[in-house]
């Protein structure tokens, strides 16, 4: 009899807990999705050169090696001034790292932003979000930069004790830049 009471109490507790989790999920799903869209839109504008169009509306999807790449085109007075794209590395120490990269029409990197949600080690790998690491990408020539960390013979300073995270970001940027360069003319031709 005692075990039947125990089973009944546990069943009620599990049912209530499951129902509460379902309600919390339903209540938070839309705000989380909206915050993610806003973060991505803000990152696009942060990495692009100054423009007078709406890059999110002026986007093109390119298929390359089985991956879909979205390029957000920036124009000023109807002239191509650059593009932004998201690239993801699965080689981070804590898993996936998503990066938004902005490039200028002259073939230089405008800026990069590491998007939220990475799980790199706080105090080490998480420094990939800092200005010192991200800033070294700004202004680099796409063609004249060896897109690898210095430990691998490249031009990018890795973060001490966080080479894996540094390498993951650098490799992801290099991969996305290769797709951009291969399709630059198509990307630049996008009009509203």
N, C-alpha and C positions, 0 to 999 in steps of 0.2 A: 504494500500500500504506500509506503514511504517513497519507493522508487517511482511509482506512478505520479505522485504529487511533484516530485522533482522533475520528471519528464514534462509534465504539464506546465510547470513554472518556466522551465527553460524554453519550451515551445512558444509560450506567450512573449517572453523577453525577446527571443529571436525574431518573432513576427513584428513586434513593435519596433525593434531596432532596424529591421529591413525596411519597414514602411517609412520610418524617419529618414533613412538614407535616400530612399527614392524621392521623397519630398525635397530634401536638401539638393539633390542632383537636379531636379526639375527647376528649382528656384534659382540655382546658380549657373546653370548651363548657358543661358542667353547672355548674362553679363560677362561671363568669362570669354565667350566667343566675341562679343563686342570689344572687349579690352584687347584681345589679340589682334583684331582687325585694325583698331586704332594704333596699337604699337607698331604694326607693320607699316601703316600709312605714314606715321611720324618718322619711322626709320627711312623710308623712301625719300621723304622730303629733306631729311637731315644729311643724306649722303649725295644728293644731287646738286649740281651747280644751280645758281639762280635761274628761274624760268618763269614764264608767264602763261603756261598751259597747265593742264591737269594730267600729270604723268600717269596716274592710276587709270584714267580713261584712255590715255594714249599708250596702251600696252600691246605687246606682241608676244605670242607664245612660239617658241622654237623647240623643235624636237632634235635632240642630239644624243646619240649613243643610248637610246632607250629612255632618256630623261626629258621631261618637259621643263623648259626654262621660261620664266616670264620676265620680260624686259620692260621697264617703265621708262618711256621716252620723255626727255625734257627738251623743250623748245623755248626760245626767246625770240620774239618778233618773227615767228615762223621758221627760224633757223635751228637746226639740230645743235644742241649744246652738250648733250650727254645722255646717259641712261643709268638706271639702277637695276640690280637683280639680286635675288636671294640665292645663296648657295649654302649647302649643308654638308658638314663633315660628320661621319659616323665614327671617326677615329679619336674623338676627344677622350680624355682620361675617364670622364664620368658619363660618356655616351655622346649623343648628337649635339653638335654646336651649329646653330643657324646664324649666318652672317649676311647683312645687307651691304652690297658693294655699289658705290657710285663711280662712274667713269666720265671723264670729260671728252668732248669731241676731238681734242688734240692728242688723245691717246695716253692720258695720264689718269691716275686714280684720284678721284675727288676726296673720297673718305670711305671708311668702313664703320659699320656698327655691329656689335655682337648683340643678337636679339636675346631677350629674356628666356628663361626656361632651360638654359644649360645647367649641367650638374657638375661643373668643374670644382675642384677642391677650393673652399673659401680660404683666402690668404695666399694661395699659390696660383693654381690654374685660373681662378676667377679674375686674376689680374689681366686677362685677355680683354676685359672690358675697359681697362684703364686707358687714359690718354697717351701715356708713354708708349704702350704697345701699339695701339690702334693708329696713333699719329705717325708712326714710321711708314705706313702705307701711303699716306697723303702725299700727292705730288709725284709719286714714282711713275716713271715711264713704263707702260705695259711691255713694250718691246725690249727695253734696255735693262730690265731688272731680272735677276735670277731669282725666281719666286720659290725660295726655299729658306729655311732657317740657316743661320751661319754654321751651326753644328753640322749641317748637311752640305756645306759649301755655298750656301745662298747669301742673299743680301739682307735678310730680315733677322734682327736680333731676337733670339728667343728669351723668354722669361726664365731666369735662374730657378731651377727646381721645378719648372713647369714646361719642359721641352715638348712633351706629348701634346699639351693644349696648344702651344705656340705652333707646332708643326701642323696640327689639325686645321687651325685657322688659315695658315699660309697655304697649305695644300688646297683647301676649299676655294680660297680666293683665286689661286692659279688655275684651277679647273674651270671656274666660272669665267675668268678672263679669256681663256682659250676659246670658249663657246662664243663669247662676245666678239672677239677678233674674227673668228671664222664667219660670223653673220652680221658684222658691223653695217655693211651697206643696206641690208634688209631692215635692220633696226633703225638706222638713221632715216630711212624713207617713210617711216610710219607717220601718218598725219591723222589728226583728230577727225 
